[in-house]
Amino acid sequence: MTTELTSLFVFVILLLLLILAQVATAFFQVGLTPLVGNRENLILSGMPSRLERALNNSVIALALITPAVLAIQLLQASTPLSASLMLMFVVARLAHAICYGLGIAWFRTAAWLVGFGCTLLLYLKLLGAM
């Protein structure tokens, strides 16, 4: 298994942990009954709300990075550059989720840009532009 695919699995595990963190903080904010209901009128604020947005953003990042990683795996196109980009992506996405949850705006944005840049560079590498 390539470093890129291993990194993708690590990112998915981080997403699972992010889901647990979001649910746990929501539980402490509103209790169990609203969480097991239909949530139509549930309004979260603070950290639970920020973690929910971080999770949604991370799912989009997963949808964007997965095809690149699968293409690298299928084409046997792993290189030290692609492995480094994927590792940097995972670290950036972890930093993004932490900063988002804690409300650290500028670092959150910087981490998002790094993760997005790594995704873009992986696609450029696959297209032979790098």
C-alpha angles and dihedrals in degrees: 000000000000125000088247093058092044089051090051090054090049089051090053090051088051088052090053090051090048090054090052092048092050093049092045094051091045089051091054091048102047107008132237102292097064091045095055092046127082092278092218093134097027112125117188123192138185119011097356090054093046092048090051090054091045089052093050090049091048092052089055089049089051091052090051099044099042098072091051093050092046091049091051089050095046095044092043086232098144114142134168087260095054091045091051092047091052093048090049089049092055093048091047092049091049090051090047093054093046093047092046092051092048093044096243098152106182096045090044090056092046091051090049091052092051092049093046091047091053090051092050092047092051090056092046089051091051090050090053094247091123 
